[in-house]
């Protein structure tokens, strides 16, 4: 007679590998760090005053010696308005969703990004699936992308210095390119309703028509030096931050996201540190992924606490160091933790996996 086999005891739930960062941080952070900061809306007045003054100067006192400096200043405000729209759209300044959309739409308008597009793309798909392969629309290329893209194969066929020159010069339009790619994706998606497609369309057309019409009515000099060139500048500033956010980090697991693993924070040089509030502390990206709704002004204080609690997990470096590493490393994931130049078979680790954060 065979012995009765007792039922197996229930399996204990696997221990969570990733600490519950948010729960622990909420115990030690002041409550106001996670409440909307209405005073941040004053930046709208600052940037519209700068842009208006630039348009006025170009229209009334145009000369080629002043055109480029004015374009750089206006372009900087375009980027800053994008950072402000990013903060507003996450709820860092106002709670009311309708007002949030209105203000974010105004802030994003120079870049033709509508608030619905941004919420669906950035707040939803990117933040909900950060660095998850095939799901996050903003993660870096994989080996599959390389195999299926003639452009990528060409970029990794030519000498690395020329590849890098092409990639880094593309910063001047990459923000617009990516936003239009996502706009087209949602416009063509069968999951988008007719109402959503109409919203995407008019929220793209209205700001485009406004900025092109106003700048053109003031003359070709204002259109070129007050809008077109500043649009390139704004793209370059925004993308110079964005590429550092995740492109040196490993891909993440879909069921156990780790914001300290998949995000990098950067700091500005001391002589440019006064720009941190102008840029809505956008370099404090780890804090942003920890608490997307937290007002930007508290991001550095949140990161100070993160560094105190998890010093071995938290990644931060100067922005110029991050850009230098991006110049030196390939931009194709061979696997979740390895970057590969497929043509030359040159490999580089990612942060926490062989690519160490330089010591201060």
C-alpha positions as CSV (number, residue, x, y, z in Angstrom):
1,X,0.0,0.0,0.0
2,X,1.4,3.3,-1.0
3,X,2.0,5.9,1.6
4,X,-0.2,9.0,1.6
5,X,1.7,12.0,0.3
6,X,1.0,15.1,2.5
7,X,0.0,18.2,0.6
8,X,2.8,20.6,-0.1
9,X,2.9,23.6,2.2
10,X,1.9,26.8,0.5
11,X,4.8,28.6,-1.1
12,X,5.9,31.7,0.7
13,X,5.6,34.8,-1.5
14,X,8.9,35.7,-3.0
15,X,10.7,38.5,-1.2
16,X,10.5,41.8,-3.0
17,X,13.9,42.5,-4.5
18,X,13.2,46.2,-4.9
19,X,12.7,48.2,-1.7
20,X,9.5,50.1,-1.4
21,X,11.2,53.4,-1.9
22,X,8.1,55.6,-2.0
23,X,6.6,54.2,1.2
24,X,9.9,54.8,3.1
25,X,10.4,58.2,1.7
26,X,6.9,59.4,2.6
27,X,7.7,58.7,6.2
28,X,10.6,61.1,6.2
29,X,9.7,63.8,3.7
30,X,7.8,66.9,4.7
31,X,4.2,66.6,3.3
32,X,4.5,69.9,1.4
33,X,7.1,68.2,-0.9
34,X,4.3,66.3,-2.5
35,X,1.7,69.1,-2.7
36,X,1.2,71.4,-5.7
37,X,3.3,74.5,-5.8
38,X,1.1,77.2,-7.3
39,X,3.9,79.8,-7.2
40,X,5.6,77.9,-10.0
41,X,3.1,79.3,-12.5
42,X,4.9,82.7,-12.2
43,X,7.4,81.3,-14.7
44,X,4.8,81.7,-17.4
45,X,5.1,85.5,-17.0
46,X,8.9,85.4,-17.1
47,X,9.2,83.4,-20.3
48,X,6.4,85.2,-22.2
49,X,8.1,88.5,-21.2
50,X,11.4,87.2,-22.6
51,X,9.9,85.9,-25.8
52,X,7.9,89.0,-26.3
53,X,10.9,91.2,-25.8
54,X,12.9,89.1,-28.2
55,X,10.2,89.4,-30.9
56,X,10.0,93.2,-30.3
57,X,13.8,93.5,-30.6
58,X,14.0,91.4,-33.8
59,X,11.1,93.3,-35.4
60,X,12.2,96.8,-34.5
61,X,15.9,96.7,-34.2
62,X,17.0,93.8,-36.3
63,X,20.7,93.3,-37.1
64,X,22.6,90.1,-37.8
65,X,25.0,90.6,-34.8
66,X,22.1,90.5,-32.4
67,X,20.0,87.8,-34.2
68,X,21.8,84.8,-32.9
69,X,22.0,85.9,-29.2
70,X,18.3,86.8,-29.2
71,X,17.5,83.4,-30.8
72,X,19.5,81.6,-28.2
73,X,17.6,83.4,-25.4
74,X,14.2,82.8,-26.9
75,X,15.1,79.1,-27.6
76,X,16.2,78.7,-23.9
77,X,12.8,80.0,-22.9
78,X,11.1,77.6,-25.3
79,X,12.9,74.7,-23.6
80,X,12.1,76.1,-20.1
81,X,8.4,76.3,-21.1
82,X,8.6,72.7,-22.1
83,X,10.1,71.8,-18.6
84,X,7.3,73.9,-17.0
85,X,4.7,72.1,-19.1
86,X,6.1,68.8,-18.0
87,X,5.8,69.8,-14.3
88,X,2.3,71.2,-14.8
89,X,1.1,68.1,-16.7
90,X,2.1,65.9,-13.8
91,X,0.2,68.0,-11.3
92,X,3.2,69.7,-9.8
93,X,1.5,73.2,-9.9
94,X,-2.3,72.6,-10.0
95,X,-4.7,69.8,-9.2
96,X,-7.6,70.7,-11.4
97,X,-7.2,68.5,-14.6
98,X,-8.9,71.0,-17.0
99,X,-6.7,73.9,-15.8
100,X,-3.7,71.6,-15.8
101,X,-4.3,70.7,-19.5
102,X,-4.9,74.4,-20.4
103,X,-1.6,75.5,-18.8
104,X,0.4,72.6,-20.1
105,X,-0.9,73.2,-23.6
106,X,0.2,76.8,-23.4
107,X,3.7,75.8,-22.1
108,X,4.2,73.1,-24.7
109,X,2.8,75.2,-27.5
110,X,6.2,76.3,-29.1
111,X,7.0,72.6,-29.5
112,X,3.6,71.7,-30.9
113,X,2.9,69.2,-28.1
114,X,-0.7,68.9,-26.9
115,X,-1.5,68.1,-23.3
116,X,-3.5,65.0,-24.3
117,X,-0.5,63.6,-26.3
118,X,1.8,64.3,-23.5
119,X,-0.4,62.6,-20.8
120,X,-0.9,59.6,-23.0
121,X,2.7,59.2,-24.1
122,X,4.8,60.5,-21.3
123,X,2.7,60.3,-18.1
124,X,1.1,57.0,-19.2
125,X,3.3,54.9,-21.4
126,X,6.7,56.2,-20.4
127,X,6.2,56.5,-16.6
128,X,4.1,53.4,-16.5
129,X,6.6,51.3,-18.3
130,X,10.0,53.0,-17.9
131,X,12.8,51.1,-19.6
132,X,10.6,48.1,-20.2
133,X,11.7,46.7,-23.6
134,X,9.1,47.0,-26.3
135,X,6.7,48.9,-24.1
136,X,8.3,52.1,-23.1
137,X,8.2,54.3,-26.3
138,X,11.3,56.2,-25.2
139,X,13.8,53.5,-24.4
140,X,17.0,53.3,-26.4
141,X,17.4,51.0,-29.5
142,X,17.7,47.2,-29.1
143,X,19.5,44.7,-31.2
144,X,16.1,44.0,-32.9
145,X,15.8,47.7,-33.9
146,X,19.3,47.5,-35.3
147,X,18.5,44.4,-37.4
148,X,15.4,46.0,-38.8
149,X,16.7,49.5,-39.5
150,X,18.8,50.4,-42.4
151,X,19.5,53.8,-40.8
152,X,20.9,52.2,-37.6
153,X,23.0,49.7,-39.6
154,X,24.4,52.6,-41.6
155,X,25.2,54.6,-38.4
156,X,27.1,51.7,-37.0
157,X,28.9,51.0,-40.3
158,X,30.5,54.5,-40.5
159,X,33.3,55.6,-38.1
160,X,32.1,56.3,-34.6
161,X,33.1,59.9,-34.7
162,X,30.8,60.6,-37.7
163,X,28.0,58.5,-36.1
164,X,28.3,60.6,-32.9
165,X,28.4,63.9,-34.9
166,X,25.2,62.9,-36.7
167,X,23.5,61.7,-33.5
168,X,24.4,64.8,-31.4
169,X,23.6,67.2,-34.1
170,X,20.2,65.6,-34.3
171,X,19.5,66.9,-30.8
172,X,18.3,70.1,-32.6
173,X,15.2,68.3,-33.8
174,X,14.9,65.1,-31.9
175,X,12.2,66.4,-29.4
176,X,10.0,67.4,-32.3
177,X,10.7,64.2,-34.2
178,X,9.8,62.0,-31.2
179,X,6.7,63.9,-30.4
180,X,5.5,63.8,-34.0
181,X,6.3,60.0,-34.1
182,X,4.1,59.5,-31.1
183,X,1.4,61.8,-32.5
184,X,1.4,59.7,-35.7
185,X,1.3,56.5,-33.8
186,X,-1.8,57.5,-31.8
187,X,-3.5,59.0,-34.9
188,X,-3.1,55.7,-36.7
189,X,-3.8,53.5,-33.8
190,X,-7.1,51.5,-33.9
191,X,-7.2,51.9,-30.1
192,X,-7.6,55.7,-30.5
193,X,-11.3,56.8,-30.7
194,X,-12.4,59.4,-33.2
195,X,-12.7,61.9,-30.3
196,X,-9.1,61.2,-29.2
197,X,-7.8,61.6,-32.8
198,X,-9.6,64.9,-33.1
199,X,-8.1,66.1,-29.8
200,X,-4.7,65.1,-31.0
201,X,-5.2,66.9,-34.3
202,X,-6.4,70.3,-33.0
203,X,-4.0,70.3,-30.0
204,X,-1.2,70.0,-32.6
205,X,-2.5,72.3,-35.3
206,X,-3.6,75.2,-33.0
207,X,-0.2,75.9,-31.4
208,X,1.7,75.4,-34.7
209,X,-0.6,77.8,-36.5
210,X,-0.3,80.3,-33.6
211,X,3.4,80.5,-33.5
212,X,4.0,80.4,-37.2
213,X,1.3,83.0,-37.9
214,X,2.4,85.4,-35.2
215,X,6.1,85.2,-36.0
216,X,5.5,85.4,-39.8
217,X,3.2,88.5,-39.4
218,X,6.1,90.3,-37.7
219,X,8.3,89.6,-40.7
220,X,10.7,87.0,-42.0
221,X,13.4,88.0,-39.5
222,X,11.1,87.3,-36.6
223,X,10.0,84.0,-38.1
224,X,13.6,82.8,-38.7
225,X,15.4,84.2,-35.7
226,X,12.4,84.4,-33.3
227,X,10.8,81.1,-33.9
228,X,12.6,78.7,-36.3
229,X,16.1,78.9,-34.9
230,X,14.8,79.1,-31.3
231,X,12.9,75.9,-32.0
232,X,16.1,74.2,-32.8
233,X,17.7,75.6,-29.7
234,X,14.8,74.5,-27.5
235,X,15.0,71.0,-28.9
236,X,18.7,70.8,-28.3
237,X,18.5,71.9,-24.6
238,X,15.6,69.6,-23.9
239,X,17.2,66.6,-25.5
240,X,20.5,67.2,-23.9
241,X,18.8,66.4,-20.6
242,X,16.5,63.7,-21.9
243,X,19.2,61.5,-23.3
244,X,20.9,61.4,-19.9
245,X,17.7,60.4,-18.1
246,X,17.8,56.7,-19.1
247,X,20.2,56.0,-22.0
248,X,23.0,54.9,-19.7
249,X,20.8,52.8,-17.5
250,X,19.8,49.1,-17.9
251,X,16.4,48.0,-19.2
252,X,14.0,47.2,-16.5
253,X,11.6,44.3,-15.6
254,X,7.9,44.9,-16.3
255,X,6.7,43.4,-13.0
256,X,9.3,45.0,-10.7
257,X,10.3,48.5,-11.8
258,X,13.2,50.1,-10.0
259,X,13.4,53.9,-10.4
260,X,16.9,53.9,-8.9
261,X,18.1,51.4,-11.4
262,X,16.4,52.7,-14.6
263,X,17.0,56.5,-14.0
264,X,19.9,58.8,-13.8
265,X,20.1,62.3,-12.3
266,X,22.5,65.0,-13.6
267,X,23.8,68.2,-12.1
268,X,24.8,71.4,-13.9
269,X,28.3,72.9,-13.7
270,X,28.6,75.4,-10.8
271,X,28.7,78.4,-13.1
272,X,25.4,77.3,-14.6
273,X,23.7,76.1,-11.4
274,X,21.5,79.2,-11.3
275,X,19.7,77.7,-14.3
276,X,18.4,74.7,-12.3
277,X,15.2,76.4,-11.2
278,X,14.8,77.9,-14.7
279,X,14.9,74.3,-16.0
280,X,12.5,73.1,-13.3
281,X,15.2,70.9,-11.8
282,X,14.8,68.6,-14.7
283,X,18.1,67.0,-14.1
284,X,16.8,65.5,-10.8
285,X,15.2,62.7,-12.8
286,X,15.4,60.0,-10.1
287,X,13.3,62.1,-7.8
288,X,10.9,62.8,-10.7
289,X,10.4,59.1,-11.4
290,X,10.0,58.4,-7.6
291,X,7.3,61.1,-7.2
292,X,6.1,62.4,-10.7
293,X,3.5,64.7,-9.1
294,X,6.0,66.3,-6.7
295,X,6.7,70.0,-7.5
296,X,9.9,70.4,-9.3
297,X,11.3,72.9,-6.7
298,X,11.6,70.1,-4.1
299,X,13.3,67.5,-6.4
300,X,16.9,68.1,-5.2
301,X,15.8,67.8,-1.5
302,X,14.0,64.6,-2.3
303,X,17.2,63.3,-4.0
304,X,19.3,64.3,-1.0
305,X,17.1,61.9,1.1
306,X,17.3,59.2,-1.5
307,X,21.1,59.5,-1.5
308,X,21.1,59.2,2.3
309,X,18.9,56.1,2.4
310,X,20.2,54.2,-0.7
311,X,23.7,55.6,-1.5
312,X,24.7,52.4,-3.4
313,X,21.6,52.4,-5.7
314,X,21.2,56.1,-6.5
315,X,22.9,57.3,-9.7
316,X,23.9,61.0,-10.2
317,X,26.7,62.7,-12.1
318,X,27.5,66.0,-13.8
319,X,25.6,66.5,-17.1
320,X,28.8,67.0,-19.1
321,X,30.1,63.7,-17.7
322,X,26.9,61.9,-18.7
323,X,27.0,63.4,-22.2
324,X,30.7,62.4,-22.5
325,X,29.8,58.8,-21.6
326,X,27.0,58.9,-24.2
327,X,29.5,60.0,-26.8
328,X,31.8,57.1,-25.8
329,X,29.3,54.3,-25.6
330,X,27.1,52.7,-28.3
331,X,23.4,53.2,-28.3
332,X,22.1,49.7,-28.9
333,X,21.1,47.2,-26.1
334,X,22.5,43.7,-26.7
335,X,20.6,42.6,-23.6
336,X,19.1,44.4,-20.6
337,X,22.5,45.5,-19.1
338,X,24.9,45.7,-22.1
339,X,25.3,48.3,-24.8
340,X,26.7,47.1,-28.1
341,X,28.3,48.4,-31.3
342,X,26.9,45.5,-33.5
343,X,29.3,46.2,-36.3
344,X,32.5,46.4,-34.3
345,X,31.4,44.1,-31.5
346,X,32.4,46.7,-28.9
347,X,30.5,46.5,-25.6
348,X,29.9,48.8,-22.7
349,X,28.1,48.1,-19.4
350,X,25.2,50.2,-18.1
351,X,25.0,52.0,-14.7
352,X,25.2,49.4,-11.9
353,X,26.4,46.8,-14.5
354,X,30.0,47.8,-15.3
355,X,29.5,51.5,-16.1
356,X,30.4,53.1,-12.9
357,X,29.4,56.6,-11.9
358,X,32.6,58.7,-11.7
359,X,33.5,59.7,-8.2
360,X,33.4,63.4,-7.3
